[in-house]
Amino acid sequence: MTQTMDDRTLYLNALNNSQGMGRDDIKTGLTADSYRPPKVIILDDSPAIMNGEDKTRFTRSSPGTPSSDDGMISLDVGRLPGEVYDNSLMRWAAALRRRVVKRVEWESEVIAAMQERIRTPWLDTYFVYTSSLGTHTFFMTALPCAYFFGYPEIGGGLLFVLSTGVYVSSVLKDAVCSPRPYAPPVTRLTMGSHHLEYGFPSTHTTNSVSIALFIFTHVYRAYMNASMSQTAYIAWMVGLIFYTFSIVYGRIYTAMHSFTDCAMGIMLGTSLWLFQLFCQKAIEDWIVGSAWLGPITVCIFTALIVNQHPQPVDDCPCFEDAIAFMSVNAGAMLCLWHRTRYGFDESYFVKFQPGSAYETWTDVGTWWLFAAIKVVVGVLLIFMWRLIAKSLMHLILPPIYRLLAQAFTLPNRRFYTPATDYDMVPPEKSLRPIPSVIDLPAHMEMEMEMKVDATGAGARLHVPRDIKLRNTNGSARREKSLGRSYSEEEKCVNGNDAGMRDDEKIKHYDADVLTKVIVYSGIAILATEVVPILFEILGWGTRSH
């Protein structure tokens, strides 16, 4: 197989110089002659095509480079040669990564053996789709409802544990740069873009554990106050245990995380729940009681944690999710300060939602009708804000950045193109429906990464039509049976940047960072204060009892 010098040079520059983003301490020991990119075939006649758009992708690694079982550099994050991370990470992080990677290598074989024994089509579907209940997307969709229906305390607590969980787990992921279980030998099933992130620790596990413990706290208090029956209490306990097990074990079953990743996620989730339990109220009281010092501190602290977030070796989207969620938390804190000091606290919301009497079937129907209207209106307002604000920020921020860059050097993050290097953010970047896993997805897809000629469960199971297959280290026999020759594979590689589709080439702009801070803090302001006040004015109410 031949490869142009431009492609080799581009790849090596990305590794050795980190695309010129200030991390030139990375040393890979690779040369242009030793680089051999993976080969990719896109099969148009695959049964996995969705609506004529998605195509099955088989990625076959070429031997000769030092990062996989056959000596190939994997496209997965965290799979570059070990010396890259040793020379780039902080000493403690590099030492921790070496230990975690050894565990991942061993646990990958264990997970593969487990999948061989227990995988079924039904369990595949169950664990893949229940994994969405542990995502930031699910919680960002559900959290506004707590404020729309008069439960700001619960909404604030959920937001606190989730935002801190996403941020802390993201910091650890980008600091340690540990890979996910290796595929092969495992068969990886996933929805969305989570496979693009590092593995240690599991954010899904962190979220599910902290949420389950937070809800347990409120359920236990209600039971001890005799406001909940024993039957309801037991039902809640069973439900929380089942939910947590489904998320945590599901991450292992789908091979998205190792046992070590999930164990750390459990520890992290428990610690953050305890932090919320004992510290959130004190933090909120200080912010509310500190006049203008409170909101100023929130803004400075948010800017600080955005600036100090570790820069990963690979291009990992963890950072964007972390700053988005922390911006939501900052916006909610600012609203708490404003509501309390300017008369929009709980005493302002006195109107009941129509149908709250719940005495007749008419009341029941009325309540659910207005509940649906409130959710639709609230979510639409949030979508409109996001669409307008993001487009506006992408329009006005780059010129401001270029103007400031003439006076002093602006901080810039690796893999993020500075405003001095582009004229404007492309329109498709501004209006893209799924900019990160934080946003409400327009659609979801499932990916499976496995051997084409595997003898395990992955090869035997029926693949639904809406599943996209990504196979690593496949066999030539399978390629031939699918009607594609080896030379066609090379053409695909040389003709399209090593086989990567346009939608897989993620490009970041420096304006994206401040854009996310403004957009998502604005979403919090809408969801926690503006929309509830609107419902109160319209007579739709936020109280049900």
ABEGO torsion letter per residue (X at the ends): XBBBAAAAAAAAAAAAAGGGAGBAABBAGBBAAABBBBBBBBBAABAABBGGABBBBBBBBBBGBAABAAGBBBABBGABBAAAAAAABBAAAAAAAAAAAAAAAAAAAAAAAAAAAABBAAAAAAAAAAAAAABAAAAAAAAAAAAAAGBAAAAAAAAAAAAAAAAAAAAAAAAAGBBBBBOOABBBBBBEAAAABBAOBBAAAAAAAAAAAAAAAAAAAAAAAGABBAAAAAAAAAAAAAAAAAAAAAAAAAGABBAAAAAAAAAAAAAAAAAAAAAAAAAAAAAAAAEAAAAAAAAAAAAAAAAABBBBABBBAAAAAAAAAAAAAAAAAAAAAAAAAAGABAAABABBBBGAAGABAAAAAAAAAAAAAAAAAAAAAAAAAAAAAAAAAAAAAAAAAAAAAAABBBBBBBGBBBAAABABBBAAAAABABABAABBBABBBBBBBBBAABABAAAABBBBAABBBBBBGBBAAAAAAAGBBAAAAAAAAAABGGGBBAAABBBBBAAAAAAAAAAAAAAAAAAAAAAAAAAAAAGAEABAX
